[in-house]
Amino acid sequence: MESELDWHSAKALLEWQVELGVDEAMCDAPVDRFAEAEAARAAQQAVAEAPAQGAQGRPAPPVIEKVDPVAEARKAAQAAPDLTALAEAMAAFEHCDLKRGARNLVFADGNPEARVMIVGEAPGRDEDLQGKPFVGRAGRLLDRMFDAIGMGREAEGDKAVYITNVLPWRPPRNRDPKPDEIGMLTPFLMRHIELADPDLLIIMGNISCEALLGKRGITRLRGQWTEAAERPALPMFHPAYLLRQPHLKRAAWADLLEVQAKLRSLAR
């Protein structure tokens, strides 16, 4: 009976075999590599077909289907029977990240029975703090503009105006709204217009033109009557833009006179 090799002797034999060119240890019995590959494929298929299991054998959590925010907004908006319900539906809408950084929902201001509905772009800092549209410097200019033709948000009857925005929440650092943000909130705006049912719309600024007309270029579009939400609509320069470009106030005055003339032609 041969004595058992010690560690040093076994190491020396292995090194001698490596020097001879041996690079693989052979088993006593043959190995079917083709069968091993087939078994591995079968195991992978079984795992794919079996219910997913957690690390400790527990069922994996269900896959959450991706939500279409535009479809959800459309559904919530159409379910609102009046303006109060619409404001509540917008406040409950959780698919817009702007809501998480805003202090208040900015829904509307003025007289909801007004014949003229002004659609602005998005709330700024002052609007976010107060929860009302157009209350900062641009808002004060807006009030002076309409006061010049005898109209305002505090007025009644044919002199009243009603004001809202495309977005009810302030974008961070007053940046422009992103296309997906405009897209998911436009269904609320369209329902807002439908419920308020004004005679005409004033579309202020490029963001509002994008939401209601599907295009930008306020310098080219302003002063030209078009149609939005199945009613006459007039694009105008945003008051914030007029503050930066005061020489354009002459064009804004011409647009206000157009609004007066259109109201007379649409007299109920």
Rosetta blueprint (number, residue, H / E / L):
1 M L
2 E L
3 S L
4 E L
5 L L
6 D L
7 W H
8 H H
9 S H
10 A H
11 K H
12 A H
13 L H
14 L H
15 E H
16 W H
17 Q H
18 V H
19 E H
20 L L
21 G L
22 V L
23 D L
24 E L
25 A L
26 M L
27 C L
28 D L
29 A L
30 P L
31 V L
32 D L
33 R H
34 F H
35 A H
36 E H
37 A H
38 E H
39 A H
40 A H
41 R H
42 A H
43 A H
44 Q H
45 Q H
46 A H
47 V H
48 A H
49 E H
50 A L
51 P L
52 A L
53 Q E
54 G L
55 A L
56 Q L
57 G L
58 R L
59 P E
60 A L
61 P L
62 P L
63 V L
64 I L
65 E L
66 K L
67 V L
68 D L
69 P H
70 V H
71 A H
72 E H
73 A H
74 R H
75 K H
76 A H
77 A H
78 Q H
79 A L
80 A L
81 P L
82 D L
83 L H
84 T H
85 A H
86 L H
87 A H
88 E H
89 A H
90 M H
91 A H
92 A H
93 F L
94 E L
95 H L
96 C L
97 D L
98 L H
99 K H
100 R H
101 G H
102 A L
103 R L
104 N L
105 L L
106 V L
107 F L
108 A L
109 D E
110 G E
111 N L
112 P L
113 E L
114 A L
115 R L
116 V E
117 M E
118 I E
119 V E
120 G E
121 E L
122 A L
123 P L
124 G L
125 R H
126 D H
127 E H
128 D H
129 L H
130 Q H
131 G L
132 K L
133 P L
134 F L
135 V L
136 G L
137 R H
138 A H
139 G H
140 R H
141 L H
142 L H
143 D H
144 R H
145 M H
146 F H
147 D H
148 A L
149 I L
150 G L
151 M L
152 G E
153 R L
154 E L
155 A L
156 E L
157 G H
158 D H
159 K H
160 A E
161 V E
162 Y E
163 I E
164 T E
165 N E
166 V L
167 L L
168 P L
169 W L
170 R L
171 P L
172 P H
173 R H
174 N H
175 R L
176 D L
177 P L
178 K L
179 P H
180 D H
181 E H
182 I H
183 G H
184 M H
185 L H
186 T H
187 P H
188 F H
189 L H
190 M H
191 R H
192 H H
193 I H
194 E H
195 L H
196 A H
197 D L
198 P L
199 D L
200 L E
201 L E
202 I E
203 I E
204 M E
205 G L
206 N H
207 I H
208 S H
209 C H
210 E H
211 A H
212 L H
213 L H
214 G L
215 K L
216 R L
217 G L
218 I H
219 T H
220 R H
221 L H
222 R L
223 G L
224 Q L
225 W L
226 T E
227 E E
228 A E
229 A L
230 E L
231 R E
232 P E
233 A E
234 L E
235 P E
236 M E
237 F L
238 H L
239 P H
240 A H
241 Y H
242 L H
243 L H
244 R H
245 Q L
246 P H
247 H H
248 L H
249 K H
250 R H
251 A H
252 A H
253 W H
254 A H
255 D H
256 L H
257 L H
258 E H
259 V H
260 Q H
261 A H
262 K H
263 L H
264 R H
265 S H
266 L L
267 A L
268 R L
